[in-house]
Amino acid sequence: MTGSFEGTEMNVVIEEAGTCRKKLKIEWPAERVDQDYQATLAQYAKLAKIKGFRPGKAPVKIVEKQYSKDILGDVKDRLIPEGYQAAIKEHGLNVVQVLDLEEPTVAANQPMIFSITVEVAPEFDLPEYKGIKLTRESVEPTDEQVDEAIANIAEQFASFDEVEGRPVQKGDLVQIDYEGICEGTPIDDIAEETKGLGKREDFWVRADENAFLPEFEDGLVGLSIGEKRDIQVDFADDFGAKPLAGKKATYFATVKGIRERKVPDLDESFYQRLGVKDEAELRARIREDLEQSASQRETQRLRNEVIDALIKDLDIDLPQTAVSRETQQIIQSVIRDNSQRGVSESKLMEQKDEILSMANRNAESRVKAQFLLDRVAEKENIEVSKHQFEEHLNRLAAGYGMKPKALREELKKRDALDEVEAELRRSQTVDFLLEQADIAEAKKS
């Protein structure tokens, strides 16, 4: 395979190098190498500083002798990318990743031969992607869902009022003094990270699932103001303060105050606080919000379903670097999400095999979907306009709490602008697939 460039012929041989991998053997002829060599030498001769000569006045032979290594390096650095780009353009290669470069030895008036191994997008026949049969589920909220939403709103406006004459009940906010010991040692004295867990005064704690230690949920119930109780605590194996993990402790707690959770009545005052005139208007607003949220979730479900329908029986080879990269991103996301939920590193390590297996399966599906959507976009001429891309960046920046310019600079620094645009193009392609789908409305029961 050959191509003609600037009056010379570059020879390209492409070999299979594995799944979705090709090895490009590229040869620049001696004439082209010499052409670049002489042009570069002329530039050096104009600028070179040679002892005993004014800049640009030294004989070319002397300049060549002193700078030949640098000149050959410049020729190589120019001809390798030029030859690579020309080769993939001429042969229509959709390169996913450059894996290896076997650099050449460059000599004046000699051919320059080098090899580049690349990973390329898989070749496959597109399945029929128009008219996919889908069913849209009802998004109309039930009366029970509206009732539950109103109850949740009322809970958010709940107050804690002081009570006297009765003991602590579940759900109360309780003011206590407490001191804890573990294995005969005051917890505050065990380590720096246990301070505060061992002794506090006038500390407010919820007598429910939100208690700062689970045993306090039931341990305070039944106590009146001024009463004391020893509460036995079993610290979990993955407890955050490691010196206490897996150990038992005793807490001595004294009740000093009790506040009862009061949920407001659904009356005129409550409706005014919410900016509505009555229950009917509140229910209408909630119903509208619930329907909008349900509609968004249903649309996302259909987006996922149309992709799943297309890749379900799509048997294609996948570039392993793309799968590995996606797998790592999924694993990092799983670790981050679990850490935010308080799952310990040791717990995650116990599940590392399951996490890796899950991540790899999901990564293969994602990569397969990416290649399918890219092919559909190419066939249907779906492109991202400059205006669409700028609006997308603005939305992303708002989500990250950043200015659009700052986000653009960050993405540019990470060389990620093209990938962001590719993801937007894929999203637009999913929109196209849904427009072309055969979507039936679910029958109401």
Secondary structure, DSSP 8 states (H G I E B T S, - for coil): -EEEETTEEEEEEEEEEETTEEEEEEEE-HHHHHHHHHHHHHHHHHH---TTS-TT-S-HHHHHHHHHHHHHHHHHHHHHHHHHHHHHHHTT--EEEEEEEE-----TTS-EEEEEEEEE---------SS-EEEE------HHHHHHHHHHHHHHT-EEEE--SS---TT-EEEEEEEEEETTEEGGGT-GGGTTTSEEEEEEEESSTTSSSTTHHHHSTT--TT-EEEEEEE--TT-SSGGGTT-EEEEEEEEEEEEEEE---SSHHHHHHTT-SSHHHHHHHHHHHHHHHHHHHHHHHHHHHHHHHHHTT------HHHHHHHHHHHHHHHHHHHHHTT--HHHHHHTHHHHHHHHHHHHHHHHHHHHHHHHHHHHTT----HHHHHHHHHHHHHHHT--HHHHHHHHHHTT-HHHHHHHHHHHHHHHHHHHHSEEEE----
